Amino acid sequence: MKSNTSGCNCDSALIDIIGLCNPSNITEVINNYPYWKQMYISEKLTIPSNKPDIEQINSVDISVSIIRKKVIKTPTIPIPNIEGKLLSGRKLIIEGQLCQKIVYTADIPDQPVHSVHFYVPFSSFIVVPEEVTFEVQNGQDITRDSLDVNYEVNSCVEDVSACILDNRSILKQVTLLLYAVPTQNC
């Protein structure tokens, strides 16, 4: 493979991306529970030394694993910052990892196909309200402090791009949507 010293060798049209979500499937959830955050994760992935050099990326298979989530107490500031964000007094801290398999054609004469797995950690937060109100079976509402509420955290991989930097490394960028749904189970 010829080394690309001017930047990224990127022909994303030839790469199969497996694991992207359909954003329309989560629109209703987000409309009901506006506890979400988009994030951008840029990674430089290095092919392990026991694997051959890379000539071409064939596919990227990606999923998200949520490892830990916890609501913490934060300052309450009712005045929005320059981005229009408020501090409600509560944040849902989220830790997870991108679980990825990259299938590639090796830069060797017979060009066999190889795969390599990467687990890339990330952390983020979602501002949640100080209190959450639930509707119970008898028609009455109950209100709980967010510190006492369990949140189901889901993810949506919106976009992935992958480029060969050189024969041993890949630049991969992921646009990820995290969203949380409060549950009554504490």
Buried (B, 14 or more C-beta within 10 A) or exposed (E): BEEBEEEEBBEEEEBEBEBBBEEEEBEEBBEEBEBBBEBEBEBEBEBEEEEBBBBBBBBBBBEBEBEEBEBEEBEEEEEEEEEEEEBBBBBBEBBBBBBBBBBBBBBEEEEEEBEBEBEBEBEBBBBBBBBBEEEEEEEEEEEBBBBEBBBBBBBBBBEBBBBBBBBBBBBBEBBBBBBBBBEEEE
